[in-house]
């Protein structure tokens, strides 16, 4: 009866590709999964700093709202294979999961390898033929119908359906080199311009290197343009780097900054409220108590209750106060300068880091040309897409992996069932 089973080739052994291949095999198709790397799930292994934030435990409506890039397209895939379905999927495969702040879901072991191992187990259970260390050079399309793939070793694999799950162009070392965009374009698909999403941002100030490695928690940040118009804002955790800023809230805001820079190259301004829980007046009272408490000490040795040590000298410099000034000599104007820095520490944003360093690629295959109920191309019969190759991108917090798993599941399921 195997001759009656559809032959499916899945290109790309990441989250979307492994899920698609496993689901298609589970439904009953004859599936071959091809991955250019020698191992599967290379990007999964480095995700979440090696911990792998597999999904987010929130309502589906909230999931969708956290995709600035075409979230509404995901209604079908997410209702077909939800975050709860994904959690149950990994639990059944023996992976114990845990929920952390903001609904983020991780393996209890804090090891992304457990996620990859579970997916490989799923592939083996579904009898998927796995080919690694082999590059697909081209896909075969005749009369607007998918028919197979050419490999770099000169061989051809025929197929009734092809699922492209080749990822974006971020972290090219993991195999995401944009092959899928090239094939999609050749079949007539529109490729929405690629740009980085969830990307660290560079700043103009040289002294930021002095703050490298410093993490700030529970701060409010705001990005404004040169006219003072607010572009984006967020609350949470960030980190300083040798080139600028990164961390969860910076990554989340970065997409709006990148979109702004698509239109103009002018500088943006990042303002950090270091004490968002306190009003200006409350913080002033707190500062005056510290001035009284450390009245005979130098300013540089008296701000430790308010600031991390690494930030003290920078704040003093930006407040234009003499470093060795004694606390009880600080004037009202100098105190107000300090308060302004604590409530509005400003940096000039110049540009994002290169797209190769982005956690996610924004842009990709236009979702207008994809059926969200099946993930099949509306232009080429038997051609499916899943994961980051599509013009879909979410904020940080497990959303992007969920989208890859959901679109992969739907693509694999539909490709295996359609006659």
TIVEXMI-967959 format. One record per residue (C-alpha): x, y, z; residue number from 1. Coordinates in Angstrom, 3 decimals, padded with zeros to 6 digits, always signed. Example, Ala and Ser with C-alpha at 12.3 -4.5 7.8 and 13.67 -1.06 7.14 Angstrom:
% residues 2
c1 +012.300, c2 -004.500, c3 +007.800, koldo 1
c1 +013.670, c2 -001.060, c3 +007.140, koldo 2
This chain:
% residues 419
c1 +000.000, c2 +000.000, c3 +000.000, koldo 1
c1 +003.045, c2 +002.292, c3 +000.249, koldo 2
c1 +002.659, c2 +003.331, c3 -003.384, koldo 3
c1 -000.600, c2 +005.038, c3 -002.418, koldo 4
c1 +001.060, c2 +007.087, c3 +000.311, koldo 5
c1 +002.132, c2 +010.615, c3 -000.627, koldo 6
c1 +005.871, c2 +011.219, c3 -000.853, koldo 7
c1 +006.888, c2 +014.346, c3 +001.013, koldo 8
c1 +010.260, c2 +016.074, c3 +001.163, koldo 9
c1 +010.825, c2 +018.535, c3 +004.010, koldo 10
c1 +013.750, c2 +020.926, c3 +003.520, koldo 11
c1 +015.181, c2 +022.219, c3 +006.789, koldo 12
c1 +015.699, c2 +020.421, c3 +010.083, koldo 13
c1 +014.792, c2 +023.191, c3 +012.503, koldo 14
c1 +011.689, c2 +023.575, c3 +014.671, koldo 15
c1 +009.207, c2 +023.974, c3 +011.806, koldo 16
c1 +010.817, c2 +021.339, c3 +009.603, koldo 17
c1 +011.081, c2 +018.641, c3 +012.257, koldo 18
c1 +007.509, c2 +019.221, c3 +013.374, koldo 19
c1 +006.265, c2 +019.143, c3 +009.767, koldo 20
c1 +008.173, c2 +015.956, c3 +008.936, koldo 21
c1 +007.115, c2 +014.198, c3 +012.118, koldo 22
c1 +003.456, c2 +015.112, c3 +011.707, koldo 23
c1 +003.379, c2 +014.086, c3 +008.036, koldo 24
c1 +004.960, c2 +010.746, c3 +008.900, koldo 25
c1 +002.583, c2 +010.267, c3 +011.821, koldo 26
c1 -000.402, c2 +010.793, c3 +009.508, koldo 27
c1 +000.975, c2 +008.157, c3 +007.142, koldo 28
c1 +003.056, c2 +009.822, c3 +004.430, koldo 29
c1 +006.473, c2 +008.683, c3 +003.250, koldo 30
c1 +008.683, c2 +011.509, c3 +004.471, koldo 31
c1 +012.265, c2 +012.506, c3 +003.829, koldo 32
c1 +013.749, c2 +015.318, c3 +005.931, koldo 33
c1 +016.851, c2 +017.007, c3 +004.513, koldo 34
c1 +019.130, c2 +019.195, c3 +006.649, koldo 35
c1 +022.332, c2 +020.841, c3 +005.385, koldo 36
c1 +023.995, c2 +020.687, c3 +008.815, koldo 37
c1 +025.363, c2 +017.451, c3 +010.208, koldo 38
c1 +022.939, c2 +017.706, c3 +013.124, koldo 39
c1 +019.267, c2 +018.624, c3 +013.423, koldo 40
c1 +017.937, c2 +021.555, c3 +015.427, koldo 41
c1 +021.114, c2 +023.613, c3 +015.466, koldo 42
c1 +019.300, c2 +026.918, c3 +016.035, koldo 43
c1 +017.070, c2 +025.362, c3 +018.713, koldo 44
c1 +020.203, c2 +024.324, c3 +020.599, koldo 45
c1 +021.365, c2 +027.947, c3 +020.951, koldo 46
c1 +017.916, c2 +029.453, c3 +021.530, koldo 47
c1 +017.171, c2 +031.017, c3 +024.905, koldo 48
c1 +020.913, c2 +030.999, c3 +025.686, koldo 49
c1 +020.857, c2 +027.219, c3 +025.419, koldo 50
c1 +017.717, c2 +026.833, c3 +027.537, koldo 51
c1 +015.105, c2 +026.974, c3 +024.727, koldo 52
c1 +012.008, c2 +029.030, c3 +025.484, koldo 53
c1 +009.666, c2 +026.657, c3 +023.605, koldo 54
c1 +006.439, c2 +028.632, c3 +023.943, koldo 55
c1 +004.446, c2 +031.015, c3 +026.086, koldo 56
c1 +001.624, c2 +029.891, c3 +028.375, koldo 57
c1 -000.868, c2 +032.643, c3 +027.544, koldo 58
c1 -004.239, c2 +032.767, c3 +025.794, koldo 59
c1 -004.197, c2 +032.430, c3 +022.007, koldo 60
c1 -005.493, c2 +035.968, c3 +021.521, koldo 61
c1 -002.536, c2 +037.250, c3 +023.538, koldo 62
c1 -000.170, c2 +035.036, c3 +021.567, koldo 63
c1 -001.402, c2 +036.570, c3 +018.330, koldo 64
c1 -001.190, c2 +040.123, c3 +019.690, koldo 65
c1 +002.527, c2 +039.556, c3 +020.361, koldo 66
c1 +003.297, c2 +039.100, c3 +016.666, koldo 67
c1 +003.855, c2 +042.566, c3 +015.190, koldo 68
c1 +004.554, c2 +040.771, c3 +011.925, koldo 69
c1 +001.285, c2 +039.311, c3 +010.551, koldo 70
c1 -000.054, c2 +037.855, c3 +013.780, koldo 71
c1 -003.576, c2 +037.492, c3 +012.341, koldo 72
c1 -002.272, c2 +034.979, c3 +009.800, koldo 73
c1 -001.552, c2 +032.656, c3 +012.732, koldo 74
c1 -005.175, c2 +032.264, c3 +013.861, koldo 75
c1 -005.536, c2 +029.055, c3 +011.847, koldo 76
c1 -002.193, c2 +027.456, c3 +012.742, koldo 77
c1 -002.452, c2 +028.368, c3 +016.448, koldo 78
c1 -005.975, c2 +027.036, c3 +016.820, koldo 79
c1 -004.930, c2 +023.863, c3 +014.952, koldo 80
c1 -001.868, c2 +023.348, c3 +017.147, koldo 81
c1 -001.891, c2 +025.648, c3 +020.179, koldo 82
c1 +000.649, c2 +026.352, c3 +022.889, koldo 83
c1 -001.211, c2 +023.893, c3 +025.136, koldo 84
c1 -000.987, c2 +021.273, c3 +022.370, koldo 85
c1 +002.758, c2 +021.925, c3 +022.147, koldo 86
c1 +003.193, c2 +021.580, c3 +025.909, koldo 87
c1 +001.295, c2 +018.270, c3 +025.833, koldo 88
c1 +003.334, c2 +017.181, c3 +022.804, koldo 89
c1 +006.663, c2 +017.530, c3 +024.622, koldo 90
c1 +005.263, c2 +016.127, c3 +027.873, koldo 91
c1 +004.198, c2 +012.936, c3 +026.061, koldo 92
c1 +007.698, c2 +012.684, c3 +024.595, koldo 93
c1 +009.116, c2 +012.724, c3 +028.129, koldo 94
c1 +010.229, c2 +016.350, c3 +028.427, koldo 95
c1 +009.321, c2 +017.944, c3 +031.745, koldo 96
c1 +008.531, c2 +021.642, c3 +031.296, koldo 97
c1 +008.317, c2 +024.602, c3 +033.655, koldo 98
c1 +006.761, c2 +028.040, c3 +033.482, koldo 99
c1 +008.726, c2 +031.180, c3 +034.343, koldo 100
c1 +007.902, c2 +034.895, c3 +034.554, koldo 101
c1 +005.847, c2 +036.286, c3 +031.731, koldo 102
c1 +004.455, c2 +032.825, c3 +030.929, koldo 103
c1 +007.696, c2 +031.660, c3 +029.327, koldo 104
c1 +007.937, c2 +027.871, c3 +029.081, koldo 105
c1 +011.296, c2 +026.075, c3 +029.297, koldo 106
c1 +012.441, c2 +022.476, c3 +029.737, koldo 107
c1 +012.837, c2 +021.772, c3 +033.443, koldo 108
c1 +016.426, c2 +020.738, c3 +032.770, koldo 109
c1 +017.237, c2 +024.180, c3 +031.288, koldo 110
c1 +018.754, c2 +022.289, c3 +028.356, koldo 111
c1 +017.627, c2 +022.876, c3 +024.774, koldo 112
c1 +019.144, c2 +019.491, c3 +023.880, koldo 113
c1 +016.155, c2 +017.832, c3 +025.559, koldo 114
c1 +013.849, c2 +019.575, c3 +023.078, koldo 115
c1 +015.920, c2 +018.514, c3 +020.059, koldo 116
c1 +016.218, c2 +014.938, c3 +021.350, koldo 117
c1 +012.427, c2 +014.766, c3 +021.798, koldo 118
c1 +011.851, c2 +015.988, c3 +018.244, koldo 119
c1 +014.297, c2 +013.396, c3 +016.876, koldo 120
c1 +012.444, c2 +010.745, c3 +018.871, koldo 121
c1 +009.209, c2 +011.960, c3 +017.247, koldo 122
c1 +010.786, c2 +011.714, c3 +013.782, koldo 123
c1 +011.961, c2 +008.163, c3 +014.450, koldo 124
c1 +008.523, c2 +007.150, c3 +015.747, koldo 125
c1 +007.021, c2 +008.530, c3 +012.520, koldo 126
c1 +009.587, c2 +006.617, c3 +010.417, koldo 127
c1 +010.946, c2 +009.727, c3 +008.768, koldo 128
c1 +013.968, c2 +009.219, c3 +006.529, koldo 129
c1 +016.529, c2 +011.726, c3 +007.826, koldo 130
c1 +019.327, c2 +013.012, c3 +005.597, koldo 131
c1 +021.862, c2 +015.367, c3 +007.226, koldo 132
c1 +025.001, c2 +017.067, c3 +005.937, koldo 133
c1 +023.376, c2 +017.400, c3 +002.517, koldo 134
c1 +022.366, c2 +020.598, c3 +000.767, koldo 135
c1 +019.287, c2 +020.997, c3 -001.427, koldo 136
c1 +020.443, c2 +022.902, c3 -004.502, koldo 137
c1 +017.039, c2 +023.469, c3 -006.033, koldo 138
c1 +013.424, c2 +022.408, c3 -005.941, koldo 139
c1 +011.749, c2 +020.844, c3 -008.988, koldo 140
c1 +008.556, c2 +022.529, c3 -010.179, koldo 141
c1 +006.777, c2 +021.530, c3 -013.392, koldo 142
c1 +003.474, c2 +023.010, c3 -014.578, koldo 143
c1 +003.063, c2 +024.826, c3 -011.248, koldo 144
c1 +003.326, c2 +021.531, c3 -009.358, koldo 145
c1 +006.025, c2 +020.525, c3 -006.858, koldo 146
c1 +007.796, c2 +017.360, c3 -008.007, koldo 147
c1 +011.019, c2 +016.954, c3 -006.035, koldo 148
c1 +014.444, c2 +018.327, c3 -005.128, koldo 149
c1 +017.993, c2 +018.361, c3 -006.507, koldo 150
c1 +020.732, c2 +017.626, c3 -003.936, koldo 151
c1 +024.313, c2 +018.876, c3 -003.901, koldo 152
c1 +025.613, c2 +015.335, c3 -004.395, koldo 153
c1 +023.930, c2 +015.176, c3 -007.815, koldo 154
c1 +020.985, c2 +013.010, c3 -006.846, koldo 155
c1 +017.305, c2 +013.799, c3 -007.256, koldo 156
c1 +014.539, c2 +012.924, c3 -004.831, koldo 157
c1 +011.060, c2 +012.887, c3 -006.334, koldo 158
c1 +008.134, c2 +014.031, c3 -004.232, koldo 159
c1 +004.425, c2 +014.730, c3 -004.430, koldo 160
c1 +004.804, c2 +017.616, c3 -001.989, koldo 161
c1 +007.635, c2 +019.782, c3 -000.723, koldo 162
c1 +007.659, c2 +021.624, c3 +002.602, koldo 163
c1 +010.159, c2 +024.480, c3 +002.790, koldo 164
c1 +011.242, c2 +025.185, c3 +006.371, koldo 165
c1 +014.657, c2 +026.696, c3 +005.792, koldo 166
c1 +014.403, c2 +029.538, c3 +008.338, koldo 167
c1 +015.466, c2 +033.154, c3 +007.884, koldo 168
c1 +018.900, c2 +034.721, c3 +007.488, koldo 169
c1 +019.781, c2 +035.302, c3 +011.146, koldo 170
c1 +022.521, c2 +033.165, c3 +012.689, koldo 171
c1 +023.733, c2 +031.836, c3 +009.296, koldo 172
c1 +026.109, c2 +029.513, c3 +011.149, koldo 173
c1 +023.067, c2 +027.425, c3 +012.073, koldo 174
c1 +022.229, c2 +026.893, c3 +008.397, koldo 175
c1 +019.812, c2 +029.814, c3 +007.938, koldo 176
c1 +021.245, c2 +031.256, c3 +004.738, koldo 177
c1 +018.078, c2 +032.324, c3 +002.913, koldo 178
c1 +017.768, c2 +029.405, c3 +000.459, koldo 179
c1 +013.995, c2 +029.231, c3 +000.878, koldo 180
c1 +013.520, c2 +032.835, c3 -000.253, koldo 181
c1 +015.380, c2 +032.134, c3 -003.487, koldo 182
c1 +013.221, c2 +029.086, c3 -004.291, koldo 183
c1 +010.003, c2 +030.867, c3 -003.349, koldo 184
c1 +010.878, c2 +033.832, c3 -005.580, koldo 185
c1 +011.569, c2 +031.505, c3 -008.514, koldo 186
c1 +008.053, c2 +030.093, c3 -008.181, koldo 187
c1 +006.560, c2 +033.584, c3 -008.329, koldo 188
c1 +006.204, c2 +034.319, c3 -004.628, koldo 189
c1 +006.602, c2 +037.828, c3 -003.274, koldo 190
c1 +009.447, c2 +038.210, c3 -000.778, koldo 191
c1 +008.789, c2 +040.979, c3 +001.737, koldo 192
c1 +012.140, c2 +042.786, c3 +002.304, koldo 193
c1 +014.227, c2 +041.076, c3 +004.973, koldo 194
c1 +015.245, c2 +043.003, c3 +008.070, koldo 195
c1 +016.350, c2 +042.130, c3 +011.593, koldo 196
c1 +013.817, c2 +041.603, c3 +014.363, koldo 197
c1 +014.739, c2 +040.999, c3 +018.002, koldo 198
c1 +018.139, c2 +042.583, c3 +017.462, koldo 199
c1 +020.529, c2 +044.443, c3 +019.815, koldo 200
c1 +020.965, c2 +048.153, c3 +019.078, koldo 201
c1 +024.125, c2 +050.226, c3 +018.718, koldo 202
c1 +024.596, c2 +053.602, c3 +020.424, koldo 203
c1 +026.655, c2 +056.688, c3 +019.641, koldo 204
c1 +028.214, c2 +057.109, c3 +023.103, koldo 205
c1 +031.716, c2 +055.667, c3 +023.465, koldo 206
c1 +031.431, c2 +055.483, c3 +027.254, koldo 207
c1 +028.830, c2 +052.721, c3 +026.970, koldo 208
c1 +031.790, c2 +050.306, c3 +026.970, koldo 209
c1 +032.289, c2 +051.192, c3 +030.650, koldo 210
c1 +028.854, c2 +049.669, c3 +031.343, koldo 211
c1 +029.420, c2 +046.471, c3 +029.342, koldo 212
c1 +027.807, c2 +043.474, c3 +031.035, koldo 213
c1 +025.663, c2 +045.559, c3 +033.387, koldo 214
c1 +022.098, c2 +044.260, c3 +033.582, koldo 215
c1 +019.226, c2 +046.503, c3 +034.663, koldo 216
c1 +016.008, c2 +044.973, c3 +035.959, koldo 217
c1 +012.579, c2 +046.577, c3 +036.373, koldo 218
c1 +013.369, c2 +049.663, c3 +034.313, koldo 219
c1 +011.141, c2 +051.556, c3 +031.877, koldo 220
c1 +012.575, c2 +052.417, c3 +028.483, koldo 221
c1 +011.242, c2 +054.620, c3 +025.723, koldo 222
c1 +012.429, c2 +055.246, c3 +022.166, koldo 223
c1 +011.745, c2 +058.660, c3 +020.640, koldo 224
c1 +012.665, c2 +060.340, c3 +017.382, koldo 225
c1 +014.463, c2 +063.671, c3 +017.055, koldo 226
c1 +011.158, c2 +065.544, c3 +017.281, koldo 227
c1 +010.388, c2 +063.840, c3 +020.598, koldo 228
c1 +007.667, c2 +061.581, c3 +019.173, koldo 229
c1 +007.413, c2 +058.277, c3 +021.033, koldo 230
c1 +008.206, c2 +055.269, c3 +018.807, koldo 231
c1 +007.991, c2 +052.480, c3 +021.392, koldo 232
c1 +008.191, c2 +051.808, c3 +025.125, koldo 233
c1 +008.539, c2 +048.813, c3 +027.446, koldo 234
c1 +009.208, c2 +047.740, c3 +031.033, koldo 235
c1 +011.518, c2 +044.960, c3 +032.159, koldo 236
c1 +015.142, c2 +043.897, c3 +031.859, koldo 237
c1 +017.978, c2 +045.109, c3 +029.623, koldo 238
c1 +021.747, c2 +044.834, c3 +029.416, koldo 239
c1 +024.587, c2 +047.075, c3 +028.242, koldo 240
c1 +027.088, c2 +045.698, c3 +025.708, koldo 241
c1 +030.369, c2 +046.950, c3 +024.251, koldo 242
c1 +028.441, c2 +048.412, c3 +021.288, koldo 243
c1 +025.186, c2 +049.499, c3 +022.929, koldo 244
c1 +022.143, c2 +047.824, c3 +024.452, koldo 245
c1 +020.440, c2 +044.441, c3 +024.392, koldo 246
c1 +018.277, c2 +042.264, c3 +026.633, koldo 247
c1 +014.558, c2 +041.336, c3 +026.537, koldo 248
c1 +012.956, c2 +044.798, c3 +026.397, koldo 249
c1 +015.510, c2 +046.162, c3 +023.915, koldo 250
c1 +014.978, c2 +043.162, c3 +021.634, koldo 251
c1 +011.214, c2 +043.646, c3 +021.814, koldo 252
c1 +011.466, c2 +047.358, c3 +020.963, koldo 253
c1 +014.076, c2 +046.825, c3 +018.269, koldo 254
c1 +011.556, c2 +045.930, c3 +015.564, koldo 255
c1 +009.897, c2 +049.358, c3 +015.736, koldo 256
c1 +013.297, c2 +051.027, c3 +015.706, koldo 257
c1 +014.326, c2 +048.994, c3 +012.646, koldo 258
c1 +011.051, c2 +049.809, c3 +010.888, koldo 259
c1 +011.671, c2 +053.500, c3 +011.606, koldo 260
c1 +015.198, c2 +053.272, c3 +010.214, koldo 261
c1 +013.794, c2 +051.714, c3 +007.021, koldo 262
c1 +012.370, c2 +055.175, c3 +006.267, koldo 263
c1 +015.186, c2 +057.385, c3 +007.561, koldo 264
c1 +018.737, c2 +057.067, c3 +008.878, koldo 265
c1 +018.331, c2 +059.727, c3 +011.560, koldo 266
c1 +019.237, c2 +059.002, c3 +015.173, koldo 267
c1 +016.716, c2 +057.735, c3 +017.686, koldo 268
c1 +016.871, c2 +058.402, c3 +021.424, koldo 269
c1 +016.600, c2 +055.761, c3 +024.128, koldo 270
c1 +015.491, c2 +057.077, c3 +027.516, koldo 271
c1 +015.787, c2 +054.812, c3 +030.575, koldo 272
c1 +013.807, c2 +055.453, c3 +033.745, koldo 273
c1 +016.001, c2 +053.748, c3 +036.337, koldo 274
c1 +013.408, c2 +054.181, c3 +039.100, koldo 275
c1 +009.989, c2 +053.823, c3 +037.435, koldo 276
c1 +008.247, c2 +052.883, c3 +040.699, koldo 277
c1 +009.029, c2 +056.328, c3 +042.175, koldo 278
c1 +007.664, c2 +059.679, c3 +041.065, koldo 279
c1 +010.101, c2 +062.558, c3 +040.602, koldo 280
c1 +009.043, c2 +063.935, c3 +044.005, koldo 281
c1 +009.377, c2 +060.568, c3 +045.773, koldo 282
c1 +012.807, c2 +060.024, c3 +044.269, koldo 283
c1 +013.839, c2 +063.532, c3 +045.327, koldo 284
c1 +012.857, c2 +062.721, c3 +048.912, koldo 285
c1 +014.836, c2 +059.485, c3 +048.706, koldo 286
c1 +017.885, c2 +061.304, c3 +047.356, koldo 287
c1 +017.687, c2 +063.944, c3 +050.087, koldo 288
c1 +017.647, c2 +061.190, c3 +052.729, koldo 289
c1 +020.791, c2 +059.713, c3 +051.171, koldo 290
c1 +022.436, c2 +063.154, c3 +051.160, koldo 291
c1 +021.715, c2 +063.431, c3 +054.872, koldo 292
c1 +022.807, c2 +059.844, c3 +055.528, koldo 293
c1 +026.142, c2 +060.231, c3 +053.713, koldo 294
c1 +026.551, c2 +063.989, c3 +054.296, koldo 295
c1 +030.336, c2 +063.922, c3 +054.795, koldo 296
c1 +031.150, c2 +061.408, c3 +052.056, koldo 297
c1 +032.049, c2 +062.122, c3 +048.464, koldo 298
c1 +029.247, c2 +061.807, c3 +045.902, koldo 299
c1 +030.988, c2 +058.985, c3 +044.026, koldo 300
c1 +030.964, c2 +056.899, c3 +047.232, koldo 301
c1 +027.392, c2 +057.716, c3 +048.239, koldo 302
c1 +025.116, c2 +056.561, c3 +045.420, koldo 303
c1 +025.452, c2 +052.807, c3 +045.974, koldo 304
c1 +021.972, c2 +052.583, c3 +047.520, koldo 305
c1 +020.439, c2 +053.997, c3 +044.356, koldo 306
c1 +022.645, c2 +052.728, c3 +041.550, koldo 307
c1 +024.800, c2 +049.780, c3 +040.458, koldo 308
c1 +028.476, c2 +050.642, c3 +040.989, koldo 309
c1 +029.213, c2 +050.615, c3 +037.249, koldo 310
c1 +026.683, c2 +053.365, c3 +036.603, koldo 311
c1 +027.683, c2 +055.801, c3 +039.344, koldo 312
c1 +030.503, c2 +057.609, c3 +037.555, koldo 313
c1 +028.586, c2 +057.766, c3 +034.284, koldo 314
c1 +025.554, c2 +059.285, c3 +036.017, koldo 315
c1 +027.759, c2 +061.824, c3 +037.836, koldo 316
c1 +029.417, c2 +062.807, c3 +034.555, koldo 317
c1 +026.100, c2 +063.188, c3 +032.755, koldo 318
c1 +024.780, c2 +065.246, c3 +035.698, koldo 319
c1 +027.799, c2 +067.586, c3 +035.305, koldo 320
c1 +028.731, c2 +067.373, c3 +038.989, koldo 321
c1 +032.287, c2 +067.321, c3 +040.298, koldo 322
c1 +033.162, c2 +063.704, c3 +041.129, koldo 323
c1 +034.845, c2 +064.420, c3 +044.463, koldo 324
c1 +032.159, c2 +066.756, c3 +045.721, koldo 325
c1 +030.945, c2 +066.024, c3 +049.252, koldo 326
c1 +027.257, c2 +065.166, c3 +049.556, koldo 327
c1 +026.357, c2 +068.059, c3 +051.881, koldo 328
c1 +027.778, c2 +070.509, c3 +049.312, koldo 329
c1 +025.462, c2 +069.477, c3 +046.495, koldo 330
c1 +023.252, c2 +072.325, c3 +045.335, koldo 331
c1 +019.560, c2 +072.108, c3 +044.532, koldo 332
c1 +020.316, c2 +072.463, c3 +040.800, koldo 333
c1 +022.863, c2 +069.624, c3 +040.964, koldo 334
c1 +020.374, c2 +067.446, c3 +042.821, koldo 335
c1 +017.807, c2 +068.120, c3 +040.103, koldo 336
c1 +020.382, c2 +067.156, c3 +037.448, koldo 337
c1 +020.920, c2 +063.861, c3 +039.250, koldo 338
c1 +017.179, c2 +063.242, c3 +039.408, koldo 339
c1 +016.815, c2 +063.952, c3 +035.687, koldo 340
c1 +019.441, c2 +061.325, c3 +034.936, koldo 341
c1 +017.847, c2 +058.760, c3 +037.248, koldo 342
c1 +014.440, c2 +059.289, c3 +035.634, koldo 343
c1 +015.657, c2 +059.940, c3 +032.092, koldo 344
c1 +019.064, c2 +058.410, c3 +031.337, koldo 345
c1 +019.479, c2 +059.018, c3 +027.603, koldo 346
c1 +021.446, c2 +057.292, c3 +024.842, koldo 347
c1 +021.576, c2 +057.989, c3 +021.106, koldo 348
c1 +020.619, c2 +054.940, c3 +019.043, koldo 349
c1 +022.431, c2 +054.795, c3 +015.708, koldo 350
c1 +021.529, c2 +051.467, c3 +014.076, koldo 351
c1 +020.707, c2 +047.800, c3 +014.700, koldo 352
c1 +023.392, c2 +045.140, c3 +014.749, koldo 353
c1 +023.811, c2 +043.159, c3 +011.484, koldo 354
c1 +020.845, c2 +040.968, c3 +010.502, koldo 355
c1 +023.058, c2 +037.897, c3 +010.930, koldo 356
c1 +022.936, c2 +038.578, c3 +014.699, koldo 357
c1 +019.144, c2 +038.909, c3 +014.865, koldo 358
c1 +017.222, c2 +036.323, c3 +016.848, koldo 359
c1 +014.485, c2 +036.431, c3 +014.206, koldo 360
c1 +014.217, c2 +037.604, c3 +010.606, koldo 361
c1 +011.326, c2 +039.944, c3 +009.786, koldo 362
c1 +010.079, c2 +039.825, c3 +006.207, koldo 363
c1 +010.065, c2 +036.730, c3 +004.017, koldo 364
c1 +007.518, c2 +034.867, c3 +001.907, koldo 365
c1 +004.343, c2 +036.954, c3 +001.749, koldo 366
c1 +001.585, c2 +035.318, c3 +003.787, koldo 367
c1 -000.987, c2 +036.681, c3 +001.325, koldo 368
c1 +000.179, c2 +033.934, c3 -001.030, koldo 369
c1 -000.101, c2 +031.130, c3 +001.564, koldo 370
c1 -003.252, c2 +029.310, c3 +002.709, koldo 371
c1 -003.190, c2 +029.599, c3 +006.538, koldo 372
c1 -005.369, c2 +026.497, c3 +006.926, koldo 373
c1 -002.848, c2 +024.255, c3 +005.120, koldo 374
c1 +000.338, c2 +026.351, c3 +004.693, koldo 375
c1 +000.217, c2 +025.464, c3 +000.978, koldo 376
c1 +001.265, c2 +027.955, c3 -001.666, koldo 377
c1 -001.604, c2 +029.579, c3 -003.526, koldo 378
c1 +000.663, c2 +029.727, c3 -006.582, koldo 379
c1 +002.260, c2 +026.275, c3 -006.732, koldo 380
c1 +000.381, c2 +023.071, c3 -005.976, koldo 381
c1 +002.116, c2 +020.764, c3 -003.527, koldo 382
c1 +004.500, c2 +023.465, c3 -002.224, koldo 383
c1 +004.232, c2 +024.311, c3 +001.487, koldo 384
c1 +006.026, c2 +026.705, c3 +003.802, koldo 385
c1 +006.607, c2 +026.638, c3 +007.565, koldo 386
c1 +008.482, c2 +028.655, c3 +010.163, koldo 387
c1 +010.697, c2 +031.700, c3 +009.879, koldo 388
c1 +010.902, c2 +031.615, c3 +006.074, koldo 389
c1 +007.435, c2 +033.196, c3 +006.182, koldo 390
c1 +006.834, c2 +036.902, c3 +006.790, koldo 391
c1 +005.923, c2 +036.306, c3 +010.435, koldo 392
c1 +007.776, c2 +037.535, c3 +013.514, koldo 393
c1 +006.923, c2 +037.862, c3 +017.186, koldo 394
c1 +008.431, c2 +039.506, c3 +020.224, koldo 395
c1 +010.724, c2 +037.684, c3 +022.637, koldo 396
c1 +009.101, c2 +035.213, c3 +025.028, koldo 397
c1 +008.643, c2 +031.886, c3 +023.207, koldo 398
c1 +006.339, c2 +033.234, c3 +020.502, koldo 399
c1 +008.536, c2 +032.644, c3 +017.467, koldo 400
c1 +009.224, c2 +029.003, c3 +018.257, koldo 401
c1 +005.509, c2 +028.455, c3 +018.823, koldo 402
c1 +004.802, c2 +029.911, c3 +015.366, koldo 403
c1 +007.387, c2 +027.591, c3 +013.810, koldo 404
c1 +005.939, c2 +024.524, c3 +015.547, koldo 405
c1 +002.331, c2 +025.463, c3 +014.720, koldo 406
c1 +002.951, c2 +026.243, c3 +011.044, koldo 407
c1 +005.101, c2 +023.113, c3 +010.779, koldo 408
c1 +002.375, c2 +020.937, c3 +012.280, koldo 409
c1 -000.286, c2 +022.354, c3 +009.945, koldo 410
c1 +001.948, c2 +021.997, c3 +006.861, koldo 411
c1 +002.877, c2 +018.402, c3 +007.676, koldo 412
c1 -000.677, c2 +017.413, c3 +008.517, koldo 413
c1 -002.174, c2 +018.993, c3 +005.388, koldo 414
c1 +000.519, c2 +017.725, c3 +003.009, koldo 415
c1 +000.034, c2 +014.148, c3 +004.251, koldo 416
c1 -003.754, c2 +014.217, c3 +003.931, koldo 417
c1 -004.479, c2 +016.041, c3 +000.660, koldo 418
c1 -004.954, c2 +013.734, c3 -002.336, koldo 419
